[in-house]
Amino acid sequence: MTGFMASIEQVSENDLKEIQKIIGEEFPYTRKLLEPIEQRIRKQNYFLFKLQENGKILGFTELRAKDGMGELLGIAVRKEFRRKGHGRKLLRHAIGFFEKQNCFAVKLLVKKNNAPAIKLYIGEGFRTIRTIDLRHEKAEAFEMMLDLIEPVTPQIM
């Protein structure tokens, strides 16, 4: 790490080519499945944040807030910048962002074979809700959730 600190900011139009490149590197299986980032960024309740240092994008997170639910659609850190706490920084930023949006919970999907990400999410308090078959990727994923407010359990009399 240099003397500069990594910062998190909302992605601008000028960053989209670089973000698309990271998506291609980190999520190559999504190329044909997702609409282009230029279209997604214009949607309501859709947010894209970059982690950058010295003008270089190290990673990003893709978020959606809808009906009180926060969705972590993607989080990626470039390979050469991993294992330095950047993923945790992006995740904590996303959680704080959803709290400011008054979301009651955050959910995400993570492939079952992505042990580092699962460890990160569990470490931040996420729990597994269910397993999902990702037919288009020939893989399975965990749907995980983090409550941002205490769950209200009805009293049974």
BALOBA-1460 file (C-alpha; in Angstrom, 3 decimals):
// residues 157
<rec num="1" residu="m" x="0.000" y="0.000" z="0.000"/>
<rec num="2" residu="t" x="1.257" y="3.456" z="-0.780"/>
<rec num="3" residu="g" x="0.901" y="6.535" z="1.366"/>
<rec num="4" residu="f" x="-2.521" y="7.189" z="-0.159"/>
<rec num="5" residu="m" x="-5.670" y="5.680" z="1.261"/>
<rec num="6" residu="a" x="-8.172" y="3.871" z="-0.896"/>
<rec num="7" residu="s" x="-11.481" y="5.736" z="-1.151"/>
<rec num="8" residu="i" x="-14.977" y="4.680" z="-2.144"/>
<rec num="9" residu="e" x="-17.013" y="6.887" z="-4.444"/>
<rec num="10" residu="q" x="-20.013" y="6.542" z="-6.703"/>
<rec num="11" residu="v" x="-19.039" y="5.463" z="-10.214"/>
<rec num="12" residu="s" x="-19.199" y="8.121" z="-12.925"/>
<rec num="13" residu="e" x="-19.857" y="7.685" z="-16.639"/>
<rec num="14" residu="n" x="-16.082" y="7.988" z="-17.205"/>
<rec num="15" residu="d" x="-15.486" y="4.854" z="-15.072"/>
<rec num="16" residu="l" x="-17.847" y="2.537" z="-16.956"/>
<rec num="17" residu="k" x="-15.317" y="1.104" z="-19.436"/>
<rec num="18" residu="e" x="-12.968" y="0.238" z="-16.565"/>
<rec num="19" residu="i" x="-15.796" y="-1.306" z="-14.517"/>
<rec num="20" residu="q" x="-16.898" y="-3.356" z="-17.545"/>
<rec num="21" residu="k" x="-13.314" y="-4.593" z="-17.903"/>
<rec num="22" residu="i" x="-13.278" y="-5.718" z="-14.255"/>
<rec num="23" residu="i" x="-16.625" y="-7.475" z="-14.753"/>
<rec num="24" residu="g" x="-15.138" y="-9.300" z="-17.745"/>
<rec num="25" residu="e" x="-12.105" y="-10.363" z="-15.686"/>
<rec num="26" residu="e" x="-13.924" y="-11.355" z="-12.497"/>
<rec num="27" residu="f" x="-17.324" y="-12.527" z="-13.789"/>
<rec num="28" residu="p" x="-16.689" y="-13.786" z="-17.356"/>
<rec num="29" residu="y" x="-19.763" y="-16.053" z="-17.197"/>
<rec num="30" residu="t" x="-22.062" y="-12.998" z="-16.987"/>
<rec num="31" residu="r" x="-21.076" y="-11.439" z="-20.316"/>
<rec num="32" residu="k" x="-24.115" y="-12.676" z="-22.171"/>
<rec num="33" residu="l" x="-26.496" y="-12.674" z="-19.205"/>
<rec num="34" residu="l" x="-26.419" y="-9.077" z="-18.061"/>
<rec num="35" residu="e" x="-27.466" y="-5.946" z="-19.817"/>
<rec num="36" residu="p" x="-24.557" y="-3.572" z="-20.361"/>
<rec num="37" residu="i" x="-23.365" y="-1.604" z="-17.356"/>
<rec num="38" residu="e" x="-24.285" y="1.637" z="-19.170"/>
<rec num="39" residu="q" x="-27.957" y="0.600" z="-19.092"/>
<rec num="40" residu="r" x="-27.920" y="-0.770" z="-15.536"/>
<rec num="41" residu="i" x="-26.423" y="2.385" z="-14.043"/>
<rec num="42" residu="r" x="-29.369" y="4.475" z="-15.268"/>
<rec num="43" residu="k" x="-31.968" y="2.383" z="-13.450"/>
<rec num="44" residu="q" x="-33.794" y="3.706" z="-10.428"/>
<rec num="45" residu="n" x="-32.625" y="2.339" z="-7.060"/>
<rec num="46" residu="y" x="-29.399" y="1.082" z="-8.652"/>
<rec num="47" residu="f" x="-25.990" y="2.152" z="-7.331"/>
<rec num="48" residu="l" x="-22.419" y="1.447" z="-8.346"/>
<rec num="49" residu="f" x="-19.463" y="2.345" z="-6.122"/>
<rec num="50" residu="k" x="-15.760" y="2.109" z="-6.913"/>
<rec num="51" residu="l" x="-12.834" y="1.586" z="-4.597"/>
<rec num="52" residu="q" x="-9.909" y="3.560" z="-5.934"/>
<rec num="53" residu="e" x="-6.423" y="4.528" z="-4.942"/>
<rec num="54" residu="n" x="-4.180" y="6.992" z="-6.798"/>
<rec num="55" residu="g" x="-6.792" y="7.215" z="-9.562"/>
<rec num="56" residu="k" x="-6.792" y="3.435" z="-10.174"/>
<rec num="57" residu="i" x="-9.987" y="1.418" z="-9.646"/>
<rec num="58" residu="l" x="-9.155" y="-1.521" z="-7.384"/>
<rec num="59" residu="g" x="-12.673" y="-2.926" z="-7.222"/>
<rec num="60" residu="f" x="-16.349" y="-2.069" z="-7.161"/>
<rec num="61" residu="t" x="-19.687" y="-3.013" z="-5.711"/>
<rec num="62" residu="e" x="-23.049" y="-3.099" z="-7.463"/>
<rec num="63" residu="l" x="-26.119" y="-2.449" z="-5.289"/>
<rec num="64" residu="r" x="-29.891" y="-2.173" z="-5.565"/>
<rec num="65" residu="a" x="-32.311" y="-0.938" z="-2.916"/>
<rec num="66" residu="k" x="-35.958" y="-1.808" z="-3.441"/>
<rec num="67" residu="d" x="-38.966" y="-1.997" z="-1.117"/>
<rec num="68" residu="g" x="-36.778" y="-1.799" z="1.994"/>
<rec num="69" residu="m" x="-34.491" y="-4.628" z="0.868"/>
<rec num="70" residu="g" x="-30.865" y="-4.063" z="-0.039"/>
<rec num="71" residu="e" x="-29.392" y="-6.333" z="-2.685"/>
<rec num="72" residu="l" x="-25.655" y="-6.780" z="-3.098"/>
<rec num="73" residu="l" x="-25.594" y="-7.653" z="-6.806"/>
<rec num="74" residu="g" x="-21.839" y="-7.875" z="-7.104"/>
<rec num="75" residu="i" x="-18.605" y="-7.141" z="-5.353"/>
<rec num="76" residu="a" x="-15.225" y="-7.514" z="-7.018"/>
<rec num="77" residu="v" x="-11.629" y="-6.686" z="-6.217"/>
<rec num="78" residu="r" x="-8.986" y="-7.103" z="-8.897"/>
<rec num="79" residu="k" x="-6.745" y="-10.109" z="-8.277"/>
<rec num="80" residu="e" x="-3.600" y="-8.088" z="-7.620"/>
<rec num="81" residu="f" x="-5.346" y="-6.112" z="-4.841"/>
<rec num="82" residu="r" x="-6.998" y="-9.005" z="-2.982"/>
<rec num="83" residu="r" x="-6.227" y="-10.132" z="0.571"/>
<rec num="84" residu="k" x="-5.658" y="-6.535" z="1.686"/>
<rec num="85" residu="g" x="-9.072" y="-5.814" z="3.241"/>
<rec num="86" residu="h" x="-10.518" y="-4.120" z="0.146"/>
<rec num="87" residu="g" x="-13.437" y="-6.554" z="-0.189"/>
<rec num="88" residu="r" x="-14.348" y="-6.032" z="3.479"/>
<rec num="89" residu="k" x="-14.132" y="-2.250" z="2.988"/>
<rec num="90" residu="l" x="-16.497" y="-2.433" z="-0.009"/>
<rec num="91" residu="l" x="-18.885" y="-4.746" z="1.864"/>
<rec num="92" residu="r" x="-19.002" y="-2.515" z="4.947"/>
<rec num="93" residu="h" x="-19.594" y="0.505" z="2.719"/>
<rec num="94" residu="a" x="-22.510" y="-1.319" z="1.061"/>
<rec num="95" residu="i" x="-24.029" y="-2.249" z="4.435"/>
<rec num="96" residu="g" x="-23.720" y="1.359" z="5.652"/>
<rec num="97" residu="f" x="-25.249" y="2.599" z="2.417"/>
<rec num="98" residu="f" x="-28.251" y="0.283" z="2.842"/>
<rec num="99" residu="e" x="-28.676" y="1.418" z="6.442"/>
<rec num="100" residu="k" x="-28.854" y="5.039" z="5.204"/>
<rec num="101" residu="q" x="-31.472" y="3.921" z="2.645"/>
<rec num="102" residu="n" x="-33.536" y="2.570" z="5.604"/>
<rec num="103" residu="c" x="-33.354" y="-0.994" z="4.324"/>
<rec num="104" residu="f" x="-34.348" y="-3.664" z="6.840"/>
<rec num="105" residu="a" x="-31.981" y="-6.312" z="5.421"/>
<rec num="106" residu="v" x="-29.349" y="-7.032" z="2.771"/>
<rec num="107" residu="k" x="-29.348" y="-10.143" z="0.602"/>
<rec num="108" residu="l" x="-26.869" y="-11.575" z="-1.869"/>
<rec num="109" residu="l" x="-26.011" y="-14.675" z="-3.862"/>
<rec num="110" residu="v" x="-22.584" y="-16.295" z="-3.603"/>
<rec num="111" residu="k" x="-21.424" y="-19.414" z="-5.387"/>
<rec num="112" residu="k" x="-20.955" y="-22.367" z="-3.062"/>
<rec num="113" residu="n" x="-17.352" y="-22.813" z="-4.216"/>
<rec num="114" residu="n" x="-16.368" y="-19.207" z="-3.395"/>
<rec num="115" residu="a" x="-14.977" y="-19.929" z="0.083"/>
<rec num="116" residu="p" x="-13.183" y="-16.567" z="0.586"/>
<rec num="117" residu="a" x="-16.377" y="-14.595" z="-0.154"/>
<rec num="118" residu="i" x="-18.509" y="-16.869" z="2.055"/>
<rec num="119" residu="k" x="-16.022" y="-16.425" z="4.905"/>
<rec num="120" residu="l" x="-16.152" y="-12.635" z="4.429"/>
<rec num="121" residu="y" x="-19.969" y="-12.548" z="4.436"/>
<rec num="122" residu="i" x="-20.288" y="-14.790" z="7.504"/>
<rec num="123" residu="g" x="-17.682" y="-12.649" z="9.268"/>
<rec num="124" residu="e" x="-19.881" y="-9.607" z="8.691"/>
<rec num="125" residu="g" x="-22.980" y="-11.356" z="10.081"/>
<rec num="126" residu="f" x="-24.674" y="-12.777" z="6.984"/>
<rec num="127" residu="r" x="-26.466" y="-16.111" z="7.310"/>
<rec num="128" residu="t" x="-27.425" y="-18.644" z="4.651"/>
<rec num="129" residu="i" x="-31.126" y="-18.629" z="3.799"/>
<rec num="130" residu="r" x="-31.233" y="-21.283" z="1.070"/>
<rec num="131" residu="t" x="-29.316" y="-22.943" z="-1.736"/>
<rec num="132" residu="i" x="-30.151" y="-21.998" z="-5.319"/>
<rec num="133" residu="d" x="-29.410" y="-23.933" z="-8.503"/>
<rec num="134" residu="l" x="-27.806" y="-21.619" z="-11.069"/>
<rec num="135" residu="r" x="-28.670" y="-23.640" z="-14.153"/>
<rec num="136" residu="h" x="-27.200" y="-21.112" z="-16.600"/>
<rec num="137" residu="e" x="-23.834" y="-21.437" z="-14.833"/>
<rec num="138" residu="k" x="-24.062" y="-25.136" z="-13.942"/>
<rec num="139" residu="a" x="-23.383" y="-24.227" z="-10.318"/>
<rec num="140" residu="e" x="-25.072" y="-23.768" z="-6.964"/>
<rec num="141" residu="a" x="-25.160" y="-20.634" z="-4.870"/>
<rec num="142" residu="f" x="-26.119" y="-19.685" z="-1.353"/>
<rec num="143" residu="e" x="-28.633" y="-16.926" z="-0.845"/>
<rec num="144" residu="m" x="-27.388" y="-15.079" z="2.225"/>
<rec num="145" residu="m" x="-29.004" y="-12.347" z="4.296"/>
<rec num="146" residu="l" x="-28.028" y="-9.808" z="6.926"/>
<rec num="147" residu="d" x="-30.715" y="-8.190" z="9.086"/>
<rec num="148" residu="l" x="-30.134" y="-4.465" z="9.506"/>
<rec num="149" residu="i" x="-32.880" y="-4.105" z="12.111"/>
<rec num="150" residu="e" x="-33.939" y="-6.611" z="14.723"/>
<rec num="151" residu="p" x="-36.354" y="-9.079" z="13.132"/>
<rec num="152" residu="v" x="-39.839" y="-8.778" z="14.567"/>
<rec num="153" residu="t" x="-41.137" y="-12.156" z="15.672"/>
<rec num="154" residu="p" x="-44.893" y="-12.217" z="16.281"/>
<rec num="155" residu="q" x="-45.979" y="-13.216" z="19.754"/>
<rec num="156" residu="i" x="-48.045" y="-16.395" z="19.789"/>
<rec num="157" residu="m" x="-50.574" y="-16.552" z="22.589"/>
